[in-house]
Amino acid sequence: MNFWDRCRNKLKKLNRTENPSPEKEVKVLEKKLEENLIKIKDELGDSSDLVIRYFELGTESPAAAAVVYISGLVDDKKANKFIEESLKVEDPLKEAAYSQKDMFDIVRDRALSINNIVMVSDWNKLLLTILNGETVILLDGYNEAITANTKGGQTREITEPSTQLVIRGPKVAFTESIGTNVALIRRYIKSPNLRVETQQVGSITKTDTALVYIKGTVNEKVLREVKKRLNKIEVEDIIESGNIEEYIQDNAFTPFPTIYNSERPDAVVGNLLEGRIAVIVDGTPFVLVVPALFIQFFQSPSDYYQNYLIGSFLRMLRIISYIISILTPSLYIALTTFHPQMIPTSLLISLAAQHEGVPFPVIVEVLIMEFTFEIIREAGLRMPRAVGQAVSIVGALVLGQAAVQAGIVSPTTIIVVAFTGIASFATPSYNIAVAPRLLRFLMMILAGGFGLYGVFVALFILIAHLTSLRSFGIPYLSPFAPFIPADFKDTIIRRPLWSLDSRPRLVSQQNNKRQARGNKPSPSDNHNGN
Amino acid sequence: MEKAKINGWQLFVLIILFELGTAIVINPGLSAEKDAWLAVLFGLIIGVIFFLVYYVLYRFYPECTLIGYSKEILGKYAGFMAGVLYFIYFLYIGVRDLRDFGELLTASTYNYTPLFIINAIMILTVAFVLHYGIEVLARTGEIFFLLLILVGAIGTTMVFVSGEMDFSQLLPVLENGWGPVLSTVPLTYTFPFGEMIVFTMLLPYLNRPQLGIRAAWPAMGLSGMLLIWVVIMDITILGVYIAARSTFPMLAAIGLVDITGLFQRLDVAVVMTLMIGGFFKIAIFFYAALISAAELFKVPNYKKLIIPFSIVILISSMAVASSSVDHNSEGLDMVTYYISLPVQMGIPIILLITALIRRRLSPR
């Protein structure tokens, strides 16, 4: 560990000495319009989607003006209206003479009346605003530009979520546009305390990243930490929130996610209300939520929309199926190979009979089948939808049944592998459900080598690793380890909503109370007597 | 010392896992035959009283481990010598526990696996967990404690339902008088209750010092009760003669449980208990040896010692005895009377008396 840190530090130092960060000198716009336009064209490489429109203001002694924007990024209607309203005036010069006002001021005032505008005189900033989808008005003789937010262009409609499906609950998913996503959250939380802080990450992509939290509920320490880590990112490109996730997570060497993600606004809003922080990244519908606890990945938004008894039962089912998906194949190997005395006799006889014609030891059998299963799974996922079904037919029928008939594997092995596979689909969060796929192989090998002892050793290592993880300083396995009984309300079971009266203690360290006491429904006294 | 804190619950859990450790499988009280439970009870009582000595010493020097305050109390040289003695003791008992664990596992289920392999895997796992530090060990303990409780509850229920227990086996009480009981008490005290001396190394990590006794006494009490329960279970299921003569009475007893052919061969539960308990017992002794060595020889980061110590413990665990019988007889006689009793009772009392005199003499 120390060794890697040292290496990393050395690399950092090397990088710093090789290319010292360029001093940021503020280049100001020129006064002449022509020069400005040439420079813009130069800098943007005269791209075909760059639109420059010339105008002449006034009739007597016309003043030149230009509008610059990038065609695909702006909303045409908005841009045209903005241009028309602010430039197509009858005779601004006359008006200027009449009111003794500067022409620039007139245009600015008119622009202001239809859009919120920003004055830019810094050259780099100007380029950035153009690339961001804003419309820029330049006037000859002035070294300032009027920029208006006319962002638009084609974005995807709001659709139903394709992951984390629920039977009951809102059918809205985030989209790729950060503005829409923030608005979706705002629609749920109509509180002035909902804060949105935007910043750009990535020196080339300049990806908009918004930090959303509720002031007063959020854990300030975690918030500071998130900001610190976001500011520390110095990379060229951020394409998806997964990239941000990898740069800000606590422990890089782990198969378990320490940052939650969701494309469901209701899930994110629920987390915000518990005192967590959302990181929305432009260009992806998947919103990050920190800090994330292990147990959080087993909670589905629908747990809160349906009967709490059913919700609790389903939650327990998910956790059990997660444990099954990690342990089953290795326990099967350990018991059949090392501890046959622990299997009831009649079952053992039938197992032995099935295994009779199979030439491989159980460990090889299971490894082959697990590996095949993983391939079928991945192939089914990547194939075009029409072909995907063919893959599953080939996988299930041909490989499964034919392998048994050919005497390559025993039927029990197929059952074990299939059961494990199905169990791993029961987890609501994809990114924690993939961890066992990797760990399973490790456990199988240890089980094949040392039986139950190997499984136990793997469990010790696994649990010690899990307890050592932290998500932004919050222990990953809390409230189990460290043991916080007060936070058990909403973990393995979900207690009724009226008894969920406090937020998780470690996540939100202030303002823990969520609701008044006495929300438990009961028939009013009037009805009791009759 | 690393900058870490454990809370009262974590201490409680660690003590229970430690006390049950290997003792639950090889019950030391059984040489008192029918009155084994009495022997364990007396061992528990003495252990609880003696923990008070460790606790008072800790409250006198709340910032120090046993190594630290023995230096404060006995002076530079004598204190250092006492420290070295304890360091070797922790290491030695860690070695013995690893050997115990390996012997138990090879004898119970892994008849064909070399002892060395089993020990090597165990010490590697312990080393891996310890490199995360005491906090992670404590939290891992919390998770496995839940598992242990679950397994224990299921096992006990099964035993009850199976109806194998015959409580008349325990009668008459004190058939042979007090003699056998009293001669067994040193054994039941030193193993496992007297081994609480190792927690003097962990107490300074507590977030609130007064939790030391509030967590430790209930934990010792509960684990003592569990050990008594297990000994009673062994005797009532197997009968006193088989129980006293079998190497792993609990394994044999649980193995007899058979409920309508559906729930049988529950010895997997015993092996699980053994693995969990053994792991924590070895880990705690290993950790105590690590931090005492780091403190004695002024090593700034104890984590650097983990790998060399693992090798030492592994090789010593192979070399410490020529066979299982040799190992066990050494543990019963030599270790109990010549190592455990002086280290667990003698030196702490000397320390306490000297500390009290020093406090009386020193002007306030």
Boltz contact constraints between the chains, C-beta under 6 A:
constraints:
  - contact:
      token1: [A, 342]
      token2: [B, 265]
      max_distance: 6.0
  - contact:
      token1: [A, 342]
      token2: [B, 268]
      max_distance: 6.0
  - contact:
      token1: [A, 456]
      token2: [B, 275]
      max_distance: 6.0
  - contact:
      token1: [A, 457]
      token2: [B, 121]
      max_distance: 6.0
  - contact:
      token1: [A, 457]
      token2: [B, 125]
      max_distance: 6.0
  - contact:
      token1: [A, 460]
      token2: [B, 125]
      max_distance: 6.0
  - contact:
      token1: [A, 461]
      token2: [B, 128]
      max_distance: 6.0
  - contact:
      token1: [A, 463]
      token2: [B, 140]
      max_distance: 6.0
  - contact:
      token1: [A, 463]
      token2: [B, 143]
      max_distance: 6.0
  - contact:
      token1: [A, 464]
      token2: [B, 129]
      max_distance: 6.0
  - contact:
      token1: [A, 464]
      token2: [B, 132]
      max_distance: 6.0
  - contact:
      token1: [A, 464]
      token2: [B, 136]
      max_distance: 6.0
  - contact:
      token1: [A, 464]
      token2: [B, 140]
      max_distance: 6.0
  - contact:
      token1: [A, 467]
      token2: [B, 136]
      max_distance: 6.0
  - contact:
      token1: [A, 467]
      token2: [B, 139]
      max_distance: 6.0
  - contact:
      token1: [A, 467]
      token2: [B, 140]
      max_distance: 6.0
  - contact:
      token1: [A, 468]
      token2: [B, 132]
      max_distance: 6.0
  - contact:
      token1: [A, 468]
      token2: [B, 136]
      max_distance: 6.0
  - contact:
      token1: [A, 481]
      token2: [B, 139]
      max_distance: 6.0
  - contact:
      token1: [A, 481]
      token2: [B, 142]
      max_distance: 6.0
  - contact:
      token1: [A, 481]
      token2: [B, 143]
      max_distance: 6.0
  - contact:
      token1: [A, 483]
      token2: [B, 9]
      max_distance: 6.0
  - contact:
      token1: [A, 483]
      token2: [B, 142]
      max_distance: 6.0
